[in-house]
Amino acid sequence: MFQLTFKKLHLSKYAIFFFNSPQLLLNHTNFHSFSSPLKNDYIDNKFTDYPSSRTNLFDKPTSVSYSIDYASLLRVCIKQRAFEPGKQIHARLCVSGEVSNVILATKLVDLYCNCSSLAYAHHLFDEMPKRNLFLWNVLIRGYAWDGPYDVAISLYRQLIEHGLVPDNFTFPFVLKACSSLSNVMVGRDIHEHVVRSGWEKDVFVGAALIDMYAKCGCVESARVVFDKIVCRDVVLWNSMLAAYAHNGHPEDALCLCSQMAFANERPTVATLVTVISASADIAALPQGREIHGFCLRQGFGSQDKVLTALVDLYAKCGSVGVARRLFETLRDRRVVDPGLASLMSCSGWWAQLEDGLAFVRVEAAV
C-alpha cells in the first residue's frame, strides 16, 4: 500500500529504502507507533503517538546513515500534502539521527502544518534545540489558518521573548489570527509593533492590517492604514474594497474603485465581484452598467463569478431581461442559485414579474 503511495508521489526510485527493514522502525527505542492514527491532542499534553518520550528525540542513535536526499523528498511531500509518506520519512530520520538537522526538521514542521496536523508540528517544534524565524513563522501560520487562533498569538509573543524580530511574514500570519478572533485590542498592539519594526508600508502587512480592522468593524482605521501605503498592489486595493463592501459602505467602495481605475491598477475577478455587489446593495444601476462595460473591456465578460454578480445586480435593479440573458451565458448555472432567487425577488417591478416567474419555472423544470 505504501509503495503505491510513493509511486503517486513520483518517488518510486526511493521505495526500496522505505521497505528495506519493515520491523526496524517498530522495534527502535526512539519510535513509538508512529504510523498509527493520532489519538490525543497536543494541547492537552497527552501525546502518545509520537517518538517515545522515554528518550530525547535528538539523541542520535547508533544506526547506519543512508545517503538519501531527504530535503528533496520532503519538498515533494509538502507540495502534494503527502502526510503518510512524510511520517515515514520522519520515522526514518528519527532512527538515523538526522532529525536533528534544522533544515530537515523545519521541512517536517512545514509538512505537518500544510497537512493540518498541528499536534505533530508543535511537538517536533518543541523538541528542536535551535529555532530560526522561518520555523516560528511556519508554526504561527499553521495555527493562524487552522486554529486554535490564540495559540498563534501566544507563539508570536514567545517569539519576541526569545529575542527574535518579526518580519513581513510573521505579522500577516498573526494578524490573520486576530481577524479570526475579531480581537481588535491585540490587533492594535501588533499594529504598534509593526510601526516600530518599520513594516507599516509593506503591502502584505498593510493588507493584513486592513483585513483585521475590517473584520473587527473598524473601517476608518483600515483606511488610515491604506492611505499610508504609497506603493499599492491589487491585493491592497481589494482588501480596502472588501473592507468597505462588507461593512455596509457600498458608496465608498464604488468611489475607491474609481480611484483604482484612475491609478491604472488592473482589477481581478475579486475586485469586480466586490464592486458589482456593492452596486447591487444600493441598486445603483447606472454605476453597475459602467462596471459591466469595464468588465467587458478588461476581458472578464465570460467569467462565471463576474456574471453571477451581474445577474444579481440587474435582478435587484429590476432589469430582469438583462439578468436572464446573462444567466443564459453562464457555463455552470449551479453557482447561480442566488441569481435565481434574485429573479424571483423583483417584487417591486410588477411589469416584469410575470416574465421573471415564467423563466424560473422553466429553469426549475430542466
C-alpha positions in Angstrom: 0.0 0.0 0.0 2.8 2.4 0.9 4.6 1.5 -2.3 1.6 2.7 -4.4 1.6 5.9 -2.4 5.2 6.6 -3.3 4.6 5.9 -7.0 1.9 8.5 -6.9 4.5 10.9 -5.5 6.9 10.1 -8.3 9.3 8.7 -5.6 9.3 5.1 -6.7 13.1 5.1 -7.1 13.4 5.6 -3.3 10.8 3.0 -2.4 13.3 0.2 -1.7 14.7 2.4 1.1 11.4 2.6 2.9 10.9 -1.2 2.7 14.4 -2.3 3.4 13.6 -3.2 7.0 9.9 -3.0 7.9 10.4 -4.0 11.6 13.3 -1.6 12.2 11.0 1.3 13.0 8.7 -0.6 15.2 11.5 -2.1 17.3 13.6 1.0 17.7 13.6 2.6 21.1 13.1 6.1 19.6 10.0 5.0 17.7 6.5 4.5 19.2 3.6 3.6 17.0 4.5 6.5 14.6 2.3 5.4 11.7 -0.8 4.8 13.8 -3.6 7.4 13.9 -3.3 10.4 16.2 -5.4 9.8 19.3 -4.6 12.6 21.6 -4.3 16.3 21.3 -1.1 18.1 21.8 -2.8 21.0 23.6 -3.8 18.6 26.4 -0.2 17.5 26.8 -1.2 13.9 26.1 0.9 12.8 23.2 1.4 9.0 22.9 1.5 8.8 19.1 5.0 10.2 18.6 8.6 9.2 19.1 8.8 7.9 22.6 9.2 10.4 25.4 11.4 7.9 27.2 14.4 9.1 25.1 15.4 12.5 23.7 14.3 12.9 20.1 17.7 14.4 19.3 19.9 11.8 21.0 21.5 10.3 17.9 21.1 6.5 17.9 23.7 4.2 16.7 22.4 3.2 13.3 23.6 3.2 9.7 23.1 6.6 7.9 21.7 6.3 4.4 22.7 8.7 1.7 19.2 9.9 0.8 18.2 13.4 -0.3 15.6 13.8 2.4 15.2 17.5 1.6 14.0 16.8 -1.9 11.7 14.0 -0.7 10.2 16.4 1.9 9.7 19.1 -0.7 7.6 16.8 -2.8 5.6 15.7 0.3 5.0 19.3 1.2 3.9 20.2 -2.3 1.5 17.3 -2.6 0.5 17.4 1.1 1.5 13.7 1.4 1.0 13.1 5.1 1.7 9.4 5.4 4.9 9.3 3.3 6.0 12.3 5.3 5.6 10.4 8.6 7.6 7.5 7.2 10.4 9.9 6.3 10.2 11.4 9.8 10.4 8.0 11.4 13.5 7.1 9.4 15.1 10.4 10.3 14.5 9.6 14.0 16.2 6.2 13.5 19.2 7.7 11.7 19.5 10.7 14.0 19.3 13.1 11.1 16.1 14.6 12.5 18.4 17.0 14.5 19.2 18.6 11.1 17.5 22.0 11.4 16.7 22.2 7.7 15.0 18.8 7.6 13.2 19.3 10.9 11.9 22.7 9.6 10.6 21.0 6.4 8.8 18.4 8.6 7.1 21.1 10.6 6.1 22.8 7.3 4.7 19.5 6.0 2.6 18.8 9.2 1.3 22.3 9.1 0.3 22.1 5.5 -1.5 18.8 6.3 -3.3 20.4 9.2 -1.5 18.1 11.7 -0.5 20.8 14.1 -0.1 18.4 17.0 2.8 16.7 15.2 4.2 20.0 14.1 4.1 21.6 17.5 5.7 18.6 19.2 8.6 18.5 16.8 8.9 22.3 17.1 9.3 21.9 20.9 11.9 19.2 20.5 14.2 21.3 18.3 17.1 22.9 20.1 17.6 25.6 17.6 14.7 27.6 16.0 15.0 30.2 13.4 12.5 32.9 12.4 11.3 30.9 9.4 10.4 27.9 11.7 8.4 30.2 14.1 6.6 31.7 11.1 5.7 28.2 9.7 4.1 27.2 13.0 2.3 30.5 13.6 0.9 30.3 10.0 -0.4 26.8 10.8 -2.4 28.0 13.8 -3.5 31.1 12.0 -5.0 29.0 9.3 -6.5 26.1 11.2 -6.7 27.3 14.9 -6.7 27.5 17.8 -6.0 31.1 16.8 -5.0 32.1 20.3 -2.1 29.7 20.0 -0.8 31.7 17.0 -0.9 34.9 19.1 0.8 33.1 22.0 3.6 31.8 19.7 4.1 35.4 18.4 4.7 36.6 21.9 7.0 33.8 22.7 9.0 34.6 19.5 9.6 38.1 20.8 10.5 36.8 24.3 13.2 34.7 22.6 14.8 37.8 21.2 13.7 37.3 17.5 12.3 40.2 15.5 9.0 39.5 13.5 9.2 40.2 9.8 6.7 40.8 7.0 5.6 37.2 7.1 5.2 37.0 10.8 2.9 40.0 11.1 0.3 38.9 8.4 0.0 35.4 10.0 -0.6 36.6 13.5 -2.9 39.4 12.2 -5.0 36.7 10.5 -5.4 35.0 13.8 -6.6 38.3 15.3 -9.1 38.7 12.4 -10.5 35.2 13.0 -10.9 36.1 16.7 -12.2 39.6 15.9 -9.7 40.7 18.6 -9.0 44.4 17.8 -7.2 45.1 21.0 -4.5 42.6 20.3 -4.6 43.7 16.7 -3.8 47.3 17.7 -0.9 46.1 19.9 0.5 44.2 16.9 -0.1 47.3 14.7 2.1 49.3 17.1 4.8 46.7 16.8 4.5 46.9 13.0 5.2 50.6 13.1 8.1 50.2 15.5 9.6 47.5 13.2 9.3 49.6 10.1 6.9 47.3 8.2 3.9 49.7 8.2 4.3 50.5 4.5 4.7 46.9 3.3 1.8 45.8 1.1 1.5 42.3 2.6 1.5 43.6 6.2 -0.8 46.5 5.2 -3.3 44.2 3.6 -3.3 42.0 6.7 -3.9 45.1 8.9 -6.8 46.3 6.7 -8.4 42.8 6.8 -8.0 42.7 10.6 -9.6 46.1 11.1 -12.3 45.4 8.6 -13.3 42.2 10.3 -13.4 44.0 13.6 -15.7 46.7 12.1 -13.0 49.4 12.3 -13.3 50.7 8.7 -11.7 54.1 9.5 -8.6 52.5 11.0 -8.4 50.3 7.9 -8.5 53.4 5.6 -5.7 55.1 7.7 -3.5 52.1 7.0 -4.4 52.1 3.3 -3.6 55.8 2.9 -0.2 55.5 4.4 1.0 53.0 1.8 2.1 54.8 -1.3 3.1 51.8 -3.5 -0.1 49.7 -3.7 -0.7 46.4 -5.4 -4.1 44.9 -6.4 -4.2 42.8 -3.2 -4.1 46.0 -1.1 -6.8 47.7 -3.2 -9.0 44.6 -3.0 -8.6 44.5 0.8 -9.8 48.0 1.2 -12.7 47.5 -1.3 -13.8 44.4 0.7 -13.5 46.4 4.0 -16.0 48.9 2.6 -18.3 46.4 1.0 -18.5 44.0 4.0 -19.1 46.8 6.5 -22.1 48.5 4.8 -20.2 51.2 2.8 -21.1 50.5 -0.8 -20.8 54.1 -1.9 -17.2 54.3 -0.6 -16.4 51.0 -2.3 -17.6 52.4 -5.7 -15.6 55.6 -5.1 -12.5 53.6 -4.3 -13.0 51.5 -7.4 -12.9 54.7 -9.5 -9.7 55.7 -7.8 -8.2 52.3 -8.6 -9.1 52.7 -12.2 -7.6 56.2 -12.3 -4.4 54.7 -10.8 -4.2 52.3 -13.8 -4.3 49.2 -11.5 -5.7 46.2 -13.4 -8.5 44.6 -11.4 -9.0 41.0 -10.6 -12.2 38.9 -10.5 -12.3 39.5 -6.8 -12.2 43.3 -7.4 -15.1 43.2 -9.9 -17.3 40.9 -7.8 -16.8 43.2 -4.8 -17.8 46.4 -6.6 -20.7 44.8 -8.5 -22.1 43.5 -5.3 -21.7 47.0 -3.8 -23.7 48.4 -6.7 -26.3 45.8 -6.2 -26.6 46.6 -2.5 -27.8 50.1 -3.2 -29.5 49.3 -6.5 -27.1 51.6 -8.4 -27.9 50.6 -11.9 -26.0 53.4 -13.7 -22.8 52.6 -11.8 -23.4 48.9 -12.3 -23.7 49.3 -16.1 -20.4 51.3 -16.1 -18.7 48.5 -14.2 -20.3 45.9 -16.6 -18.7 47.7 -19.5 -15.4 47.9 -17.7 -15.6 44.2 -17.1 -16.0 43.6 -20.9 -13.1 46.0 -21.8 -10.8 44.2 -19.3 -11.6 40.8 -20.6 -13.7 39.5 -17.7 -17.0 39.3 -19.6 -17.1 35.5 -19.6 -16.0 34.8 -16.0 -18.8 32.9 -14.2 -18.2 34.7 -10.9 -18.4 38.1 -12.5 -21.5 37.1 -14.5 -23.2 35.7 -11.3 -22.6 39.1 -9.6 -24.0 40.9 -12.6 -27.1 38.7 -12.7 -27.7 39.6 -9.0 -27.1 43.3 -9.8 -29.5 43.6 -12.7 -32.2 41.5 -11.0 -32.1 43.7 -7.9 -32.3 46.8 -10.1 -35.4 45.4 -11.9 -33.7 44.6 -15.2 -34.9 41.0 -15.3 -34.5 40.6 -19.0 -30.8 41.6 -18.9 -30.3 39.3 -15.9 -31.8 36.4 -17.7 -29.7 36.9 -20.8 -26.5 37.0 -18.7 -27.7 33.9 -16.8 -28.0 32.0 -20.1 -24.4 32.7 -20.9 -23.1 31.0 -17.8 -21.1 27.8 -18.2 -22.0 26.5 -14.8 -25.5 27.6 -13.8 -25.4 25.7 -10.5 -23.5 28.6 -9.0 -26.4 31.0 -9.6 -28.9 29.9 -7.0 -28.7 33.5 -5.6 -29.3 34.8 -9.1 -32.4 32.7 -9.5 -33.6 33.9 -6.1 -33.0 37.5 -7.2 -35.1 37.0 -10.3 -37.9 35.8 -8.0 -37.5 38.7 -5.6 -38.1 41.5 -8.1 -41.5 42.2 -6.5 -41.1 45.9 -6.9 -41.2 45.6 -10.6 -44.6 44.2 -11.3 -44.4 44.8 -15.0 -41.6 42.3 -15.4 -42.6 39.9 -12.5 -44.6 37.5 -14.6 -41.8 37.2 -17.2 -39.3 36.5 -14.3 -41.5 33.9 -12.7 -42.1 32.1 -16.0 -38.4 32.0 -16.6 -37.8 30.5 -13.1 -40.5 27.8 -13.7 -38.8 26.8 -17.0 -35.4 26.5 -15.3 -36.8 24.6 -12.4 -38.3 22.0 -14.8 -34.9 21.4 -16.5 
